[in-house]
Amino acid sequence: MEIYFLLYVVTALIGALIAYYFFFTQNRFEKHGIPTPKRLSYLSNSIRLLMRSLSMVDNIESLYSINKDAKYIGFYDFHWPIIMLQDLELIKSVTVKNFDHFVDHRSFIDPELEPLFGKNLFSLRGDKWREIRTLLSPAFTSSKMKAMFILMSQCAENFASLLVEKSKGKPIEINSKDVLTFYTNDTIATCAFGVAVDSMKDPNNEFYVLGKKATNFSGVNMLKFMMSRISPKLSKFIGLKMISRDVEDFFYQLIRDTIAMRDEKNIVRPDMLQLMMATRGKGSESKNPELSIESMTSQAFIFFFGGFDSTSTLMCFVFHEIAGNLEMQKKLQDEIDEVFEKSDGNPTYEAVNNMEYLDAIINESLRMYPIGLMLDRLCTKRFELPPAVPGGKPYVIEPGNNIWIPIWSIHRNPEYFPEPNKFLPERFLEGGKETFNSSAYMPFGLGPRMCIGNRFALLETKVLLIHFFRMCNAKIAKKMKIPLKISAKTLNLMAEGGFWLEIEPRK
């Protein structure tokens, strides 16, 4: 019943906004001579997005193709006017040089109604964001990553060993999204929360089940998300929440219990939670404010949220490309075998980070399939953009206006990356880096607000790959839809029909 009510409300709202846009307004971008989609095209895409017949990737690509020579274009995200930057120098100016004018993200989640989403590092604004960013940054230094590397390796080795055991008799076919999410769940559980779970053996453990529930953006959750974007005030008024009560209760209780256990047993771990615990009791002497349980839980949750889904999705694309090119797979396995041999079967943190071909494969995966399809920035100080096209006039962005940066489309632009739709790890090896524009590569964002957990995600991915491909071979399963197409059914980046691999032990 809930889904039909939401569908009715969302459809009515979008219809009203489109009617208002079409019949009662003058497009501000047309007025200023800024390239903008034709109104019928805008209407068509809005309807197709709502009906889930157009993916967000295709929508961004259609916007990017309006005028690739323009420094930026303008369009409406429902009733929100958006400037989409396309010029690399202008992107750098906004995200780095003039960051103080574009500090925040646009937020549509009310922090009082939804504290897990609304009070985390991604959603925080201004000075509060700076305080929490400064507090959490030490959790992702090389020394902390090195300490977590051992925990990750244990998870990855257990994961690969179980797959070997399951495929001993004959090759097995797996939905890689489900299986790889087991690994990311277990790794984050142990590295961030100090909780030991084995989701391969027990896929019904609470940590995994509730994590999957929280990161599901299909069906009714997709409608809730769209409703929150279209009308945050109405969503707050009717009490519309993305995170269910059982998920909230679980994570709040988990943080409380973990803190109590560490205090009682004097346990100190090199993780994000420990850094947040260290703010307690310092009061005015602390450079950063003491964090409440609610704030700690919110920061830990967004770290879990990002790692649970985004990192497992990255892994799906990496595995898909390696499984589809056996020559590349053999070359990677040769590099892995060499590292294991030189380290007597126990590779070090430094050895893994120095694996050039492994690094190139992951970098090329992030280029072709950037998990963050686009960056957004919210203007916080009045800023003048140069003319969008030659002969045009400058355009002033006012506080509260939104900017998008289409990472997916920039990464697929042949002007920056030759043969952009080909998976070519060699472009990230010595000699290949001169073939593309490095300024166009931005998988984790740019500037002070780039993803804080990028080093964790990369290390987590590398560790799994070395243990898996040391023990196993993989190839594309018959269920996999080829060529790969991005699904329009969910807001999460997903292959149409899912990701499917056939696994067998290496002989």
C-alpha positions, 0 to 999 in steps of 0.5 A: 500500500505504501509504495502505491501512495508514494508513487501517486504523490511522487507522480503528482509532484513531478507532474506539477513541477513539469507543468510549472516549468513548461507553462509558467516560467522562463528558463533562466538558462535560455535567458542567459544564453547557456546551453540547456536541454530542449523542453520536450527532451527534459520532459521525456527524460523526467518521465523515463527516470520516474518510470525506471526506463532510463538510468541515471548514467544515460541521463547524465550522458544525454545532458553532457552531449548537449554541447560538449564545447561549452564550459557548462550547461544548465538544466532543471533537476525537477524544480532545482536549477543546476549548472553542470560544469564540463570544462576541466579548468573550471572544475578545478577552479570550483573544487580546489582554487575557489573551494570556499565558495563551494564548501557544501553538498546539497542536502535533502535529508532532515538531520533531526528526522534522519540523524544517521543520514543527516549528521554524517560527514557527507551531509554536514556543512560549513564549520561542523564539516571541517571539525569532523573532517579534521577529527576523522582524517587520521583514521585513514593515514598510512599507519592506520591502513597498515594496521587494518591491512592484517585484518583485511587479509584475514577476511580476504583469505577466509573468503577465497578459501571458502570459494575454493572449498565450494568449487572443488567438485565443479565450477560454481556460478555466483552472483558476484554482487551478493558474494562480494558484499559478504566480504565488504561487510565483514571487512568493515565490521572488523576494521571499523566496528571491531565486530567479527562476522563471517557472512559467507558462512552465516549470510543471515547475520544481523550486520549483513542483513540490516546493512543490505536493507539500509543500502537498498535503493530500489522499489519503495526506497527509490520512490522515497529517495525521489520524494525527498529530493523533490520536496524535502519539506513535505517529506519531513512533514509526513515523516518520510524516512530512508532508514528504518527503525530496526536499522537505526536501533541496531547501529546505535546499540552496536556503537554503545556496546562496542564503546562499553566493551572497549572501556571495560576491557581497555581495548584500543584499536586503530580505527575510526571509532577509536578516534571518535572515542578519544574526544570524550572527556576533553571538553574545552581542552579538545581542538574538536568538540566531544562527540555524542553517541548519536554523532559517532554512530552517524559517522560510523554508519556513513563509512559502513554505508559507503563501503558496504555498497560502493566498494562491493560495486567497484569490485563487481566491475573489476571482477567482471573485466578480469573474468572477461579477459583471460590474458589479463587474468593470467598476467595479474596472477603472475604478478600475484604469484611473484609477490607471494613467492618473494614474501614467503606466502605472506605479502606485506602492506608495502608489497601489495601497494607496489603491485603496478598491474593490480593498481592499473586494473583498479584505476582503469575500473574506476575510470570506466565505472566511477561509482560516484557518477557525478559530484555535487557542490552547493554555492555558499558565496556568490561566484561569477562563472566565465561565459559558457560559450564564446561570445556569451556573458558571465553567469553569477551563481548565487548562494544556494545554487547547485553545481554538478560535475559529470564524472562518468561522462568526463571519464568516457570523453575520447578527448581526454581518454583515447578509446574510452569504452575499451578497458585498457589497464596499460594506460595507467602503467609507465609510459601509458599515463602520457596518453590521457589527461590526468586532470580528467581522472577524478573517481573519488572527487576533487579538492578538500571534499573528496572521499575521505575513505578512498584509501581504505576502499582501494586497499580493501579491493587490492587485498581481496583480489590478490587472495582470490586470484591466487587461489581461484580462476574466474570467467563470465557466467552464462547468466551474465548479460553481454554487453554489460548495460547499466540498470535503470531499475535502481539508483545504485550502479548495477549491471542489468540482470546482475553480475554473474561469474563462474568460479573454480580453484586454480590448478 
